[in-house]
């Protein structure tokens, strides 16, 4: 039972391919439903892991990877279709790359970083942006609100990045400097 959150994260990764297939075949309703189911597995795996203490080292890596993959791939699909501007993809990809590099750095130092409210709200805003983007396909009057939602999500994502840096990266860097000074 304790592996259910990791199985859900694995399913979410597989659903990225399903999402892309539906999107590229212009089955937009099916793509939206796939995205919503994938988002639901994210909520469920997080709840189960915390509620039943089914947190694992694999899950700490698999869950955020699945989240980032789903979001970045959705944004790339939207950009290729001309539904969102390229800068939304670039700013999001740069932020995610910085998070991955920082996460690997902290993992090397045995520092575990958990999602906080800034990150969760940002993820929710990105998901709302995805839903609005699909909604724009059916209801053109939604334009430009889907892009506005992505801009809000990007601002929140960078606030989360700064918060993670101050909360986790900075103390790790200062701690390393203090350790080096003690050795001398």
Order of alpha helices (4+ residues) and beta strands (2+ residues): alpha-alpha-alpha-alpha-alpha-alpha-alpha
